[in-house]
């Protein structure tokens, strides 16, 4: 595996796990007033389409990364809807 | 252009523009208390690495989409640092 591939894996890992701190923060504080409902609605839709795209093109890394992102983003969206 | 490519473009457009509603909301309310500093710090780092990856692999759509994402995510990060 060359350096460029490793850079791509690192980039993908960071953008995927970046949603974890927001999920943890919202879970702990039960406050999501300043979080945008629009952002997480559009994001979940887009990420779900990325998973569909990954399935159609049989791109396993794309499916894996976006599945983790969707789980985290959907959790944040659910808390936003719950806590307002 | 086939349906699968169009699906990928739609997915990329949605995940990219999803950050706009959060930027607009934070800009208008000047409140970012419930927004995670960790999320936007890690996200900006990851997206900057995606742009670097795109430059190294000469992938123009990847550079374009991630540049828009970085501009929006960095704006949200700056407001989070400013407003607390």
gemmi code that builds the backbone of each chain (N, CA, C; Angstrom):
import gemmi

chains = {
    "A": [
        ("UNK", (0.846, -1.205, 0.000), (0.000, 0.000, 0.000), (0.881, 1.256, 0.000)),
        ("UNK", (0.665, 2.141, -0.943), (1.533, 3.321, -1.010), (1.030, 4.471, -0.126)),
        ("UNK", (1.818, 5.549, -0.087), (1.518, 6.677, 0.796), (0.198, 7.360, 0.448)),
        ("UNK", (-0.097, 7.439, -0.862), (-1.319, 8.129, -1.288), (-2.561, 7.356, -0.820)),
        ("UNK", (-2.515, 6.027, -0.930), (-3.627, 5.195, -0.462), (-3.810, 5.350, 1.044)),
        ("UNK", (-2.685, 5.361, 1.771), (-2.740, 5.545, 3.225), (-3.336, 6.903, 3.585)),
        ("UNK", (-2.985, 7.926, 2.789), (-3.541, 9.271, 3.007), (-5.060, 9.262, 2.824)),
        ("UNK", (-5.530, 8.552, 1.797), (-6.964, 8.430, 1.552), (-7.681, 7.718, 2.688)),
        ("UNK", (-7.044, 6.661, 3.203), (-7.630, 5.910, 4.328), (-7.694, 6.787, 5.578)),
        ("UNK", (-6.626, 7.552, 5.817), (-6.594, 8.453, 6.971), (-7.669, 9.537, 6.840)),
        ("UNK", (-7.783, 10.116, 5.631), (-8.795, 11.148, 5.377), (-10.202, 10.593, 5.618)),
        ("UNK", (-10.473, 9.413, 5.084), (-11.786, 8.781, 5.228), (-12.110, 8.426, 6.671)),
        ("UNK", (-11.087, 7.946, 7.389), (-11.278, 7.597, 8.799), (-11.626, 8.845, 9.613)),
        ("UNK", (-10.899, 9.941, 9.368), (-11.154, 11.180, 10.110), (-12.537, 11.752, 9.825)),
        ("UNK", (-12.926, 11.846, 8.545), (-14.235, 12.423, 8.225), (-15.370, 11.525, 8.752)),
        ("UNK", (-15.119, 10.224, 8.820), (-16.142, 9.301, 9.333), (-16.298, 9.419, 10.850)),
        ("UNK", (-15.161, 9.378, 11.585), (-15.240, 9.401, 13.052), (-15.504, 10.802, 13.612)),
        ("UNK", (-15.416, 11.834, 12.744), (-15.623, 13.210, 13.228), (-17.008, 13.394, 13.868)),
        ("UNK", (-17.976, 12.580, 13.439), (-19.336, 12.722, 13.971), (-19.498, 12.136, 15.372)),
        ("UNK", (-18.536, 11.309, 15.793), (-18.620, 10.695, 17.126), (-18.625, 11.728, 18.264)),
        ("UNK", (-17.724, 12.741, 18.252), (-17.752, 13.728, 19.346), (-19.092, 14.464, 19.462)),
        ("UNK", (-19.742, 14.741, 18.304), (-21.047, 15.416, 18.359), (-22.107, 14.481, 18.951)),
        ("UNK", (-22.063, 13.218, 18.561), (-23.024, 12.237, 19.090), (-22.856, 12.097, 20.607)),
        ("UNK", (-21.608, 12.010, 21.072), (-21.323, 11.876, 22.503), (-21.768, 13.137, 23.254)),
        ("UNK", (-21.450, 14.305, 22.698), (-21.817, 15.568, 23.342), (-23.338, 15.708, 23.481)),
        ("UNK", (-24.057, 15.422, 22.384), (-25.519, 15.538, 22.403), (-26.139, 14.519, 23.365)),
        ("UNK", (-25.558, 13.323, 23.400), (-26.029, 12.252, 24.284), (-25.874, 12.659, 25.749)),
        ("UNK", (-24.693, 13.208, 26.080), (-24.415, 13.584, 27.464), (-25.222, 14.789, 27.927)),
        ("UNK", (-25.273, 15.838, 27.086), (-25.922, 17.092, 27.500), (-27.434, 17.067, 27.279)),
        ("UNK", (-27.894, 16.192, 26.397), (-29.309, 16.160, 25.976), (-29.772, 17.520, 25.469)),
        ("UNK", (-28.834, 18.277, 24.925), (-29.151, 19.584, 24.344), (-28.678, 19.626, 22.889)),
        ("UNK", (-29.606, 19.956, 21.983), (-29.256, 20.007, 20.564), (-29.837, 21.259, 19.894)),
        ("UNK", (-30.139, 22.269, 20.724), (-30.797, 23.482, 20.223), (-30.001, 24.169, 19.099)),
        ("UNK", (-28.666, 24.221, 19.252), (-27.833, 24.925, 18.275), (-27.431, 24.047, 17.098)),
        ("UNK", (-27.826, 22.762, 17.149), (-27.515, 21.839, 16.055), (-28.597, 21.987, 14.985)),
        ("UNK", (-28.190, 22.030, 13.714), (-29.133, 22.242, 12.610), (-29.847, 20.955, 12.191)),
        ("UNK", (-31.184, 20.990, 12.261), (-32.005, 19.863, 11.795), (-31.796, 19.659, 10.295)),
        ("UNK", (-31.727, 20.768, 9.562), (-31.514, 20.719, 8.108), (-30.216, 20.021, 7.755)),
        ("UNK", (-29.137, 20.365, 8.488), (-27.841, 19.741, 8.200), (-27.912, 18.227, 8.306)),
        ("UNK", (-28.424, 17.725, 9.444), (-28.394, 16.275, 9.647), (-29.439, 15.533, 8.816)),
        ("UNK", (-30.519, 16.220, 8.430), (-31.499, 15.612, 7.516), (-30.879, 15.410, 6.133)),
        ("UNK", (-30.255, 16.469, 5.616), (-29.639, 16.401, 4.279), (-28.449, 15.442, 4.298)),
        ("UNK", (-27.666, 15.503, 5.386), (-26.488, 14.639, 5.500), (-26.876, 13.156, 5.491)),
        ("UNK", (-27.882, 12.786, 6.294), (-28.322, 11.380, 6.334), (-28.806, 10.909, 4.971)),
        ("UNK", (-29.550, 11.781, 4.268), (-30.032, 11.434, 2.924), (-28.858, 11.206, 1.980)),
        ("UNK", (-27.893, 12.145, 1.997), (-26.717, 12.036, 1.127), (-25.884, 10.803, 1.423)),
        ("UNK", (-25.668, 10.520, 2.705), (-24.852, 9.365, 3.093), (-25.559, 8.056, 2.713)),
        ("UNK", (-26.893, 8.021, 2.853), (-27.664, 6.840, 2.441), (-27.522, 6.612, 0.925)),
        ("UNK", (-27.485, 7.719, 0.164), (-27.282, 7.596, -1.288), (-25.864, 7.114, -1.602)),
        ("UNK", (-24.863, 7.558, -0.800), (-23.487, 7.064, -0.974), (-23.421, 5.550, -0.749)),
        ("UNK", (-24.156, 5.050, 0.247), (-24.174, 3.605, 0.512), (-24.792, 2.868, -0.686)),
        ("UNK", (-25.905, 3.421, -1.210), (-26.552, 2.847, -2.389), (-25.585, 2.813, -3.578)),
        ("UNK", (-24.871, 3.945, -3.750), (-23.869, 4.038, -4.817), (-22.771, 2.989, -4.619)),
        ("UNK", (-22.341, 2.825, -3.363), (-21.304, 1.842, -3.042), (-21.740, 0.414, -3.330)),
        ("UNK", (-23.015, 0.114, -3.052), (-23.558, -1.215, -3.317), (-23.592, -1.467, -4.828)),
        ("UNK", (-24.070, -0.460, -5.581), (-24.186, -0.597, -7.036), (-22.826, -0.730, -7.723)),
        ("UNK", (-21.804, -0.050, -7.182), (-20.466, -0.121, -7.785), (-19.581, -1.153, -7.079)),
        ("UNK", (-20.160, -1.848, -6.084), (-19.461, -2.879, -5.306), (-18.165, -2.344, -4.678)),
        ("UNK", (-18.282, -1.164, -4.082), (-17.129, -0.514, -3.457), (-17.237, -0.696, -1.940)),
        ("UNK", (-16.559, -1.740, -1.436), (-16.709, -2.094, -0.032), (-16.226, -1.012, 0.938)),
        ("UNK", (-15.040, -0.396, 0.722), (-14.608, 0.665, 1.644), (-15.612, 1.821, 1.726)),
        ("UNK", (-16.212, 2.182, 0.572), (-17.211, 3.262, 0.533), (-18.440, 2.879, 1.354)),
        ("UNK", (-18.894, 1.624, 1.225), (-20.054, 1.142, 1.989), (-19.747, 1.178, 3.483)),
        ("UNK", (-18.557, 0.667, 3.855), (-18.169, 0.583, 5.258), (-18.089, 1.972, 5.904)),
        ("UNK", (-17.334, 2.884, 5.279), (-17.150, 4.232, 5.836), (-18.483, 4.955, 5.967)),
        ("UNK", (-19.325, 4.861, 4.933), (-20.596, 5.579, 4.963), (-21.617, 4.937, 5.903)),
        ("UNK", (-21.490, 3.644, 6.156), (-22.391, 2.984, 7.110), (-22.119, 3.479, 8.529)),
        ("UNK", (-20.824, 3.630, 8.865), (-20.459, 4.158, 10.181), (-20.946, 5.611, 10.294)),
        ("UNK", (-20.708, 6.396, 9.238), (-21.155, 7.797, 9.227), (-22.666, 7.884, 9.393)),
        ("UNK", (-23.414, 7.033, 8.663), (-24.874, 7.075, 8.740), (-25.366, 6.740, 10.143)),
        ("UNK", (-24.749, 5.731, 10.768), (-25.147, 5.346, 12.133), (-24.987, 6.527, 13.083)),
        ("UNK", (-23.837, 7.216, 13.006), (-23.573, 8.358, 13.890), (-24.463, 9.548, 13.558)),
        ("UNK", (-24.581, 9.877, 12.264), (-25.379, 11.033, 11.840), (-26.861, 10.813, 12.145)),
        ("UNK", (-27.322, 9.571, 12.000), (-28.729, 9.275, 12.267), (-29.025, 9.364, 13.769)),
        ("UNK", (-28.046, 8.962, 14.588), (-28.189, 9.084, 16.040), (-28.311, 10.557, 16.440)),
        ("UNK", (-27.473, 11.403, 15.837), (-27.518, 12.846, 16.123), (-28.864, 13.425, 15.660)),
        ("UNK", (-29.309, 13.015, 14.460), (-30.599, 13.475, 13.927), (-31.750, 13.071, 14.854)),
        ("UNK", (-31.707, 11.832, 15.335), (-32.756, 11.337, 16.234), (-32.770, 12.138, 17.538)),
        ("UNK", (-31.586, 12.463, 18.068), (-31.513, 13.256, 19.301), (-32.002, 14.681, 19.051)),
        ("UNK", (-31.680, 15.238, 17.877), (-32.154, 16.582, 17.522), (-33.689, 16.602, 17.502)),
        ("UNK", (-34.287, 15.585, 16.890), (-35.746, 15.498, 16.819), (-36.337, 15.314, 18.229)),
        ("UNK", (-35.647, 14.524, 19.058), (-36.123, 14.238, 20.416), (-35.982, 15.442, 21.361)),
        ("UNK", (-34.802, 16.062, 21.340), (-34.502, 17.125, 22.308), (-34.839, 18.531, 21.792)),
        ("UNK", (-34.998, 18.656, 20.477), (-35.390, 19.952, 19.903), (-34.261, 20.955, 19.749)),
    ],
    "B": [
        ("UNK", (-23.809, 10.052, -19.544), (-23.674, 9.787, -18.108), (-24.789, 8.839, -17.643)),
        ("UNK", (-24.403, 7.746, -16.999), (-25.416, 6.770, -16.604), (-26.026, 7.079, -15.237)),
        ("UNK", (-27.030, 6.290, -14.848), (-27.779, 6.533, -13.613), (-26.907, 6.435, -12.367)),
        ("UNK", (-25.953, 5.486, -12.382), (-25.094, 5.283, -11.211), (-24.200, 6.510, -10.988)),
        ("UNK", (-23.651, 7.053, -12.083), (-22.823, 8.260, -11.974), (-23.660, 9.425, -11.451)),
        ("UNK", (-24.881, 9.560, -11.958), (-25.783, 10.624, -11.501), (-26.095, 10.466, -10.015)),
        ("UNK", (-26.265, 9.211, -9.576), (-26.524, 8.932, -8.158), (-25.334, 9.379, -7.304)),
        ("UNK", (-24.127, 9.105, -7.780), (-22.914, 9.525, -7.072), (-22.810, 11.043, -6.990)),
        ("UNK", (-23.157, 11.728, -8.077), (-23.121, 13.202, -8.093), (-24.154, 13.764, -7.114)),
        ("UNK", (-25.346, 13.164, -7.108), (-26.404, 13.603, -6.183), (-25.980, 13.384, -4.731)),
        ("UNK", (-25.406, 12.197, -4.455), (-24.936, 11.885, -3.097), (-23.874, 12.891, -2.656)),
        ("UNK", (-22.908, 13.163, -3.521), (-21.829, 14.095, -3.209), (-22.319, 15.521, -3.019)),
        ("UNK", (-23.287, 15.916, -3.845), (-23.849, 17.263, -3.729), (-24.562, 17.418, -2.386)),
        ("UNK", (-25.356, 16.408, -2.003), (-26.099, 16.469, -0.738), (-25.167, 16.505, 0.477)),
        ("UNK", (-24.181, 15.603, 0.521), (-23.283, 15.582, 1.686), (-22.457, 16.872, 1.752)),
        ("UNK", (-22.158, 17.464, 0.596), (-21.387, 18.720, 0.580), (-22.221, 19.903, 1.068)),
        ("UNK", (-23.435, 20.055, 0.506), (-24.259, 21.226, 0.872), (-24.942, 21.070, 2.227)),
        ("UNK", (-24.888, 19.862, 2.809), (-25.568, 19.647, 4.100), (-25.035, 20.585, 5.184)),
        ("UNK", (-23.778, 21.025, 5.060), (-23.189, 21.890, 6.074), (-23.692, 23.329, 5.990)),
        ("UNK", (-24.302, 23.706, 4.855), (-24.799, 25.078, 4.685), (-25.867, 25.455, 5.720)),
        ("UNK", (-26.881, 24.607, 5.985), (-27.900, 24.992, 6.987), (-27.303, 25.232, 8.381)),
        ("UNK", (-26.273, 24.448, 8.760), (-25.636, 24.658, 10.064), (-24.873, 25.990, 10.075)),
        ("UNK", (-24.184, 26.298, 8.981), (-23.442, 27.570, 8.890), (-24.407, 28.749, 8.980)),
        ("UNK", (-25.531, 28.662, 8.264), (-26.534, 29.745, 8.269), (-27.148, 29.887, 9.667)),
        ("UNK", (-27.495, 28.754, 10.281), (-28.107, 28.781, 11.622), (-27.165, 29.414, 12.659)),
        ("UNK", (-25.903, 28.962, 12.652), (-24.918, 29.488, 13.606), (-24.660, 30.969, 13.361)),
        ("UNK", (-24.625, 31.370, 12.101), (-24.402, 32.767, 11.709), (-25.543, 33.647, 12.219)),
        ("UNK", (-26.776, 33.178, 12.039), (-27.953, 33.970, 12.432), (-28.119, 34.062, 13.942)),
        ("UNK", (-27.993, 32.917, 14.625), (-28.267, 32.886, 16.064), (-27.054, 33.306, 16.906)),
        ("UNK", (-25.862, 33.201, 16.314), (-24.595, 33.443, 17.035), (-24.500, 32.560, 18.273)),
        ("UNK", (-25.128, 31.413, 18.193), (-25.065, 30.448, 19.295), (-24.546, 29.106, 18.759)),
        ("UNK", (-23.500, 28.566, 19.398), (-22.919, 27.300, 18.947), (-22.601, 26.390, 20.137)),
        ("UNK", (-23.254, 26.674, 21.261), (-22.964, 25.939, 22.498), (-23.124, 24.421, 22.343)),
        ("UNK", (-24.180, 23.993, 21.643), (-24.470, 22.561, 21.500), (-23.705, 21.909, 20.348)),
        ("UNK", (-22.963, 22.724, 19.583), (-22.171, 22.202, 18.460), (-20.832, 21.717, 19.006)),
        ("UNK", (-20.386, 20.541, 18.539), (-19.150, 19.945, 19.047), (-17.904, 20.523, 18.385)),
        ("UNK", (-17.001, 21.086, 19.216), (-15.716, 21.596, 18.727), (-14.895, 20.447, 18.146)),
        ("UNK", (-14.944, 19.288, 18.835), (-14.202, 18.107, 18.381), (-14.643, 17.668, 16.996)),
        ("UNK", (-15.959, 17.652, 16.764), (-16.469, 17.238, 15.464), (-15.900, 18.092, 14.340)),
        ("UNK", (-16.025, 19.420, 14.482), (-15.617, 20.284, 13.366), (-14.102, 20.402, 13.238)),
        ("UNK", (-13.360, 20.176, 14.343), (-11.893, 20.149, 14.263), (-11.432, 18.932, 13.468)),
        ("UNK", (-11.973, 17.763, 13.822), (-11.588, 16.518, 13.140), (-12.070, 16.537, 11.688)),
        ("UNK", (-13.300, 17.046, 11.490), (-13.865, 17.111, 10.136), (-13.008, 17.975, 9.214)),
        ("UNK", (-12.630, 19.175, 9.675), (-11.809, 20.072, 8.851), (-10.469, 19.429, 8.504)),
        ("UNK", (-9.869, 18.736, 9.477), (-8.593, 18.050, 9.227), (-8.775, 16.964, 8.165)),
        ("UNK", (-9.828, 16.145, 8.332), (-10.102, 15.064, 7.388), (-10.392, 15.572, 5.983)),
        ("UNK", (-11.190, 16.635, 5.883), (-11.550, 17.185, 4.568), (-10.325, 17.814, 3.892)),
        ("UNK", (-9.454, 18.451, 4.691), (-8.206, 19.008, 4.139), (-7.328, 17.883, 3.577)),
        ("UNK", (-7.313, 16.727, 4.271), (-6.557, 15.572, 3.768), (-7.188, 15.011, 2.490)),
        ("UNK", (-8.546, 15.038, 2.407), (-9.223, 14.608, 1.167), (-8.812, 15.501, -0.007)),
        ("UNK", (-8.692, 16.809, 0.232), (-8.274, 17.733, -0.836), (-6.838, 17.403, -1.274)),
        ("UNK", (-5.962, 17.145, -0.295), (-4.576, 16.771, -0.596), (-4.548, 15.482, -1.428)),
        ("UNK", (-5.375, 14.506, -1.008), (-5.492, 13.240, -1.736), (-5.981, 13.487, -3.166)),
        ("UNK", (-6.956, 14.378, -3.297), (-7.508, 14.714, -4.620), (-6.478, 15.370, -5.525)),
        ("UNK", (-5.628, 16.225, -4.944), (-4.568, 16.884, -5.718), (-3.548, 15.842, -6.194)),
        ("UNK", (-3.165, 14.940, -5.276), (-2.157, 13.920, -5.602), (-2.655, 12.916, -6.637)),
        ("UNK", (-3.961, 12.632, -6.617), (-4.526, 11.675, -7.584), (-5.182, 12.390, -8.765)),
        ("UNK", (-5.072, 13.734, -8.776), (-5.645, 14.577, -9.849), (-7.124, 14.292, -10.083)),
        ("UNK", (-7.852, 14.235, -8.951), (-9.289, 13.949, -9.010), (-10.048, 15.261, -8.797)),
        ("UNK", (-10.410, 15.925, -9.894), (-11.017, 17.249, -9.809), (-12.347, 17.280, -9.060)),
        ("UNK", (-13.286, 16.358, -9.339), (-14.557, 16.380, -8.583), (-14.347, 16.258, -7.073)),
        ("UNK", (-13.378, 15.418, -6.654), (-13.072, 15.242, -5.233), (-12.539, 16.544, -4.625)),
        ("UNK", (-11.656, 17.230, -5.369), (-11.101, 18.511, -4.904), (-12.219, 19.536, -4.764)),
        ("UNK", (-13.087, 19.620, -5.792), (-14.175, 20.608, -5.807), (-15.137, 20.399, -4.644)),
        ("UNK", (-15.656, 19.174, -4.504), (-16.638, 18.881, -3.455), (-16.055, 19.141, -2.066)),
        ("UNK", (-14.805, 18.697, -1.850), (-14.209, 18.857, -0.530), (-13.803, 20.292, -0.235)),
        ("UNK", (-13.532, 21.090, -1.276), (-13.214, 22.506, -1.065), (-14.440, 23.258, -0.564)),
        ("UNK", (-15.606, 22.957, -1.143), (-16.855, 23.576, -0.691), (-17.148, 23.143, 0.753)),
        ("UNK", (-16.985, 21.831, 1.018), (-17.199, 21.310, 2.372), (-16.261, 21.977, 3.371)),
        ("UNK", (-14.975, 22.116, 3.000), (-14.007, 22.720, 3.919), (-14.361, 24.177, 4.220)),
        ("UNK", (-14.778, 24.921, 3.194), (-15.149, 26.327, 3.400), (-16.287, 26.433, 4.417)),
        ("UNK", (-17.314, 25.585, 4.258), (-18.470, 25.616, 5.167), (-18.100, 25.111, 6.560)),
        ("UNK", (-17.382, 23.988, 6.633), (-17.009, 23.402, 7.925), (-16.062, 24.311, 8.692)),
        ("UNK", (-15.162, 24.987, 7.970), (-14.213, 25.891, 8.623), (-14.935, 27.123, 9.171)),
        ("UNK", (-15.947, 27.591, 8.430), (-16.764, 28.723, 8.894), (-17.486, 28.362, 10.195)),
        ("UNK", (-18.050, 27.148, 10.240), (-18.741, 26.680, 11.456), (-17.740, 26.542, 12.605)),
        ("UNK", (-16.549, 25.988, 12.318), (-15.502, 25.845, 13.335), (-15.090, 27.216, 13.889)),
        ("UNK", (-14.917, 28.187, 12.984), (-14.522, 29.543, 13.399), (-15.597, 30.166, 14.293)),
        ("UNK", (-16.867, 29.952, 13.943), (-17.965, 30.503, 14.759), (-18.022, 29.806, 16.110)),
        ("UNK", (-17.768, 28.476, 16.129), (-17.741, 27.728, 17.388), (-16.646, 28.288, 18.308)),
        ("UNK", (-15.482, 28.559, 17.751), (-14.371, 29.121, 18.536), (-14.724, 30.533, 19.012)),
        ("UNK", (-15.381, 31.311, 18.151), (-15.743, 32.691, 18.470), (-16.867, 32.787, 19.517)),
        ("UNK", (-17.931, 32.005, 19.300), (-19.127, 32.129, 20.146), (-19.120, 31.174, 21.349)),
        ("UNK", (-18.287, 30.151, 21.299), (-18.162, 29.217, 22.436), (-19.253, 28.174, 22.521)),
    ],
}
model = gemmi.Model(1)
for chain_id, residues in chains.items():
    chain = gemmi.Chain(chain_id)
    for i, (resn, *xyz) in enumerate(residues, 1):
        res = gemmi.Residue()
        res.name, res.seqid = resn, gemmi.SeqId(i, " ")
        for name, pos in zip(("N", "CA", "C"), xyz):
            atom = gemmi.Atom()
            atom.name, atom.element = name, gemmi.Element(name[0])
            atom.pos, atom.b_iso = gemmi.Position(*pos), 0.0
            res.add_atom(atom)
        chain.add_residue(res)
    model.add_chain(chain)
structure = gemmi.Structure()
structure.add_model(model)
structure.setup_entities()
